[in-house]
Amino acid sequence: MLVVGSLIAAPSSASAGPTPTFARDVAPILFKSCVECHRPSAMAPMSLMTYEDARPWARAIKLRVSKREMPPWGADQAYGRFANDPSLTPAQIDTIAAWVDGGAPEGNKADLPPAPTFTEGWSIGKPDYVFRMLAPFKVPADGTLPYFYVTIPTNLNEDIWIRGVELKPTDRRVVHHIISELVEGTGARPDASPKLTRDPGRKEIAGGLGAGFVPGRLYGLFDEGVARKIPAGADILLQMHYTTIGVPVTDQTEVGVVLAKGPPSQLREQGGGQMPNLTFVIPPGAPNHEVSAQKTFDRDTYLNSLYPHMHMRGKDVTYTIVYPDGREEIVLRVPKYDFSWQNRYVLAEPKFVPKGATLKIVAHYDNSTGNRFNPDPTAEVRWGDQTWEEMLIGYYGTIDAPAKPRPTGQRP
């Protein structure tokens, strides 16, 4: 989202030529990289879908894109390529700067390309199924709320394969984050009331739902031919973290899924897991404390996404594959972790990970007074659910190896 600050000078295009216009030059950039968030009913505070929407924000747009603060993206470009990288090219930044410096003209409406279309309220398109909390949750006006666990029945009579999933609160203002699981159903309608702990008698289904809700999370469909199974009779379990906003409100979060195309025999299954570290201790005042976790794979697979999670003291994070022969390869480096905008990084091409290889995550935390987001630099910090505590979870996504071997010499 755009945050307007002091409008300091920013570099502009030095190339000669006619002044860019919104319709011909700027709208295509915004449509491709910005309006997924900057549209009505989405997470950004203003829409950029039309000239009338964008013109009042012209100088702020120039400032933020020139400083590469927008679109938000945390990956170091020296390591890997990512399919969901929204970063602008230098030429695109120069075009926006020249448009603003030239008075931000609209141009000829006939030059305007068709605007992208979105399903109201959903980023994955119109869901084939929508599963909803059985009852609304009442969030009080103030106070700190514990985490609540809410069970949603799917009532599925047969397995389904999905190629997209999205968690959609009905009031985003009070939902800080959601963690989802799939659990085996009991065959009975679950109690609609939220619980303070998950039911230990409900067995978790391996692979899970593959969706969460965090600040900045954007949703999209899986790659064509990649899918995740929701078994018949499964229930969805949501861990809900609500925050108060000064007035009482209600939320009744929904889970939308899009069905995969083709028979299951032709689909590659989307899987994955997490690498948590539950035992770290960050000393008071430590400016660069290191915490790590790792996972060794017991079969060949393909790594296709990475999502690091920390809290307010998170500083930077790196994912590395350590191959069986000892060779190491950095697959993601986030030099400035941002708790308020947490990205899931989707690899442009799945990375082959052989049996015996280890995926390692190394993170650093700033618990000093130099961290302006630090809740308490005098505290000894351990694992905890609340944002003034800390976490390290290295989420990762995988897909099955192809059914047929690749031709000799072809890179995985």
N, C-alpha and C positions, 0 to 999 in steps of 0.2 A: 504494500500500500504506500501511497505517497504521504510523506510527512513534511509539511511546509516549514522551512527554517528561514534564517536570514538569507536573502537572495544575493549571495556573493557572486562575483564574476566567475564564469565558467568558460572553458574553451569553446569556440565555435568553428564552424567549417571555414577553411581558408580557400576552398576551391571556388573558382569563378563560375558564373552561370546564373540562370534565372533563380529567383527566390523559390524555395520549395513551398508547396501548398499542402494544406491538410488533406484535401480530397485525393490528390495525385500521389503524394510522397509520404505523408505522415500516417494517415489512416492505415495503410497496409502494415506498417510497423506495429502500431498499437493493436490492430486486430490479431496479429500473429503472436505477440509476446506479452500483452498487457491486459486485454479485456477479459481474460478468463477470471481475473479477480476484480478488475475495474468495470463492472457492469451492475445494473440494478439487481438487488437481492443477493449479491455475492459479498465476499469478505472485505473488500476494500471500501474506504469511506466515501469514494466518489466514483461516478461512471465516466469512462472515456470513450463511450460507444459512438458519440456524435460530435460534430464540430462544436455545437452549442455546449455540450458537456465539457469538452477539453479546453476550449479557448480561455476560460477564466484561470486555468491551472497551467498555462503555457510556460511561464517562467519557472514554476516549481518543477515541471516536467523536465525542462532543460537542465536545471540544477542537479536533480537526482540521477538522471541518466548519465550526465557528464561525470559525476562522481562514482558511477557504477554502483549506486545504492539501489537502483531500480533497473530492470526487474531484479528482485532479490535472488541471489544465488551464491552458495558458499564454497563450492568446490574450487580447488586450485587447478587452473587450466593446464598445468604442467603434467598432471597425472590423469590419464583416462579421458574418454569421451562419453557423454551422457545424452540419452535420447530426449530427456525432458529439460535440457539446458535452455533457459529462455534468454540468455545473455545477448545483448545487442552487439553487432559488429562496430568497429570504429566508424565505418561509412554511415551506418544507421544513426549513430550518435551525432555525427557531423550534420546529417540531414535535419534532425530535430533541432539542433542548435541554430542552424542557418534559418530554419522556419521561424523560430522565436525571434532571432535578431532581425529578421525581415518584416516583423510586425504580425506574425502568425496569421497569414491570410488563409481564407477558406479555399479559394480556388473555384474551379468549375465543378459543380455538383455531378456533372456527367462523368468525371474522372473517378468518382468514388467507387471503390470495389464493393461487392456485396458484403454486408456485415456477417460475421459468423453467427450461427444460430445456436441457442442453448435451450435445453429443457428447463423450464422454470423451477428453480430450486435445486437442480441436480447438475453435477459436472460430468457424470458418466452417460448422460442421455436418459431417455425415458426408461425407468427400471421395468423389468418383467415381473419382479416380485418386490413388494414393500412389506417389511416386517416392522411392527410398531410396538413400543412399550405399551403394556396392557392398561396402564393408568398414568396420568400426568404426575410429574414430581413437583412438589411445591417447594420452591426455593425461598427462604425467608429474606427479609430486607437486609439483614446484617449478620455478622458472626462468621466463624470459620467452621466449615462443614467437613466431617470425615468422608472418606470414600464410601460409596454405596454400590452394591451389586444388584443388578436388575436382570431378570431372566425373561427372554422373549421366545415364545414357541414358534417354530416354523410351520408346524402341522403338515410337513411334507410326507406324502405317502410313498414317494420314490426318490431315489438319488437325483440331484440336479448338478450340472456342471456350469460354472459361472465364469465369465471373462471380465467381470468388473463388479466392484462392491464399493459402497459409499455410506458413511455414517452421517446422518443429517439431523442435528438438534433443531427443534422448533424455535428455540431462543438461544442463538449463539452467544449472547452476551454473558450468560451465566455458566457456560460449559467451558471449563479450562481444557480438559482432555478426556478422552474415552479410550479404554483398552478393551478389545473384544476377544472372545473365545467361542469355540463351538464345544458344546458338552452333550453327552448322550441324554436323550429325553427319557422321561419316566412314563410317558403315555397319558399322564394326567395334566390338566391345566395348571401351570405353575402359579404360585402365590404372586400376586401383582405387587405386593409391598416390597420396597427396597430393603436389602439386608446389609449389615455392617461387615459380614464376612462371606466369602464364597462357600457354598455347600460342599464339604469334603466328600460327600457321597456321590457327587455328580462327576463322572469320569470325563476328563478333557479329551477331545478328539484331536489326534495329531494333525499338524498342519494348520488347524484353526481356520478362522474366517479370512485372515489376511488383510484386516483393515483396522485403522485406528483414527482418532481425531485429535489433532494437536494444533497449536498456533501455526498458521501458515501452510497447513497440509492441503495439497491439491490432489484431486482424484483423477484417474484416467483408466481406460480399459487396458487389460493385459495385451500383450502382443497377439496377433492373429495366430490361432492354433494352440495357444497356451490357456489353460483353464484350471480351476480349483473345484474340488467336489464338496458339496454339502450333502451329507448322508440323510436318507429318509429318517424322520423322527428326531433329528437333532434339534437342540435348542440353542439360542444365541445368549451368551452371558456377557453383559456389559459392566465393566468397572467404571463408574461415573464420578468424575471430580467436578463438583459444582462450586462456584464462587459467588458471593453476594455482591449486589450492585446498588444497594441503598433503597430499593423498592422490592416488594414481594412479586415474584413472577412464577410461571410454571413452564416446564419443559416436558415434551413427550417425544424423545428421540426416535427417529426412523432409520431403518437399515434397508437400502435399496440394492438390488442385484440385477445384473444383465446376464442373460443366458448365453453360453458359448454356442458356436455354430459347429455342426458336424457331430458324428457319433463319438463317444468316449474313446474308442479304439484309435482314433486319429488325432487325439489331443495329447499335448505334453502337459504334465501336471505341474502347476505352480506350487512350490513348497517353500521351505525356509525355516528360520528359527531365530534364536536370540542368544547373545553372549553377555550375560550379566556378571558383574563383580559385586558381591554383597558384603564383602568383608573389609573394604578400604576404610582408612581413617585419615582425614585431611587435617593437618595441624592448624592451629590458629595462626593467621597472618601469612600462611604459605602462599607465595605468588605463582608457583609453577609446579604443583604437586602432580606426580604421574600415577595413573591408575590404568590397568590393562586387563584384558580378558581374551580368551581364545577358544576355538573350536577346531578339532581335527576330524576330517571327513572319513567315513568308513566305506565310501563307495565313490565312483566317478560321478560328478554332477556338473552343472553349469550355474555359475553365480550370475544373477541378473539384476539385483538391486541391493542397495545399502541404505540404512537409515540409522544414524547415531542419535542417542538420546541422553542428555544430561540436564541439569537444572541451571540455576542462576550463576553458579561459579564456573560452569563449563567454559573452557578457553579455546582449545583446539582439539582435533581428533584425526587419527589416521588409521585406515584399514590397510593391512598388508597380507598377501598370500605368501606363506613359506612352503615351498615345494619340497617333495620328498628328497630331492638331491641337495637341499640346503639353499637353493636360490630364492631370493626374496623379491617380491614385486609389489610396489605400492599401487593400490587400485582406487583409493580415494583419500584425499587430504583436504580437510576443512580447517584453514588456518585461523578463522575467526568464527567460532561457533556462536550462534545467535539463538538463545532460548525462545525468543518471541517469534522466530520464523524458522521452523524445523523442516528441512527438506528430506524427501526420500529421493535418492539418487539412482536413476535407472540407467544401467549400462547400455550404450549404443549397440553393442554386440555382447551377448552372454559370454562370460569368461570360463573356459574349461578349467575345472579344478579336479585333479586326479585323486584317487583314493590315497590316503596317507598325507595329503597336504593339510596345512593348518591355516585357518583364517584368524588373524590377530587384530585386535583393536587396541590402540594406545591413545589415551586422552590425558590432557593436562587441565588443572583447575587453579583458578586464582581466588584464594581466600584472603587476599590482602585488602588494605584500605584503598589500593589503587583501582580496584574493581568497583565501579560506581553502582553496579547492580547487586553487590554483595549484601545479603540480609544482615550478616553479623560477622565481621572479620575476627572477633575475639572467640568465636565458637570453634570447638573441635567437631568436625562434620563427618557424619557417617551416612550410610544408606537410609533413606526414608522417603515416604510417599509425598510429603508436603514440599512445596517449592523452596522453603527455607532450609530443607535438608538437601541431599544430593543423590544422584543415581549415575550409574554407567550401564547402559544396555546397548549392545551392538547388534541391532536387528540386521538380518540379511534375507534375501529372497533367492530361491534356486528354481531351476526347471530341470526336468528329467533330460538325460542324454537322448539324442535322436534314436529312433528305433533302428535305423540303418546306419552303418559306419560311414564316416565321411571318406571321400576319395583320398588316396594316398597323396600326401603333400599339401592337402587343404588345411588351412589353419582353423582350429576350433573357435 
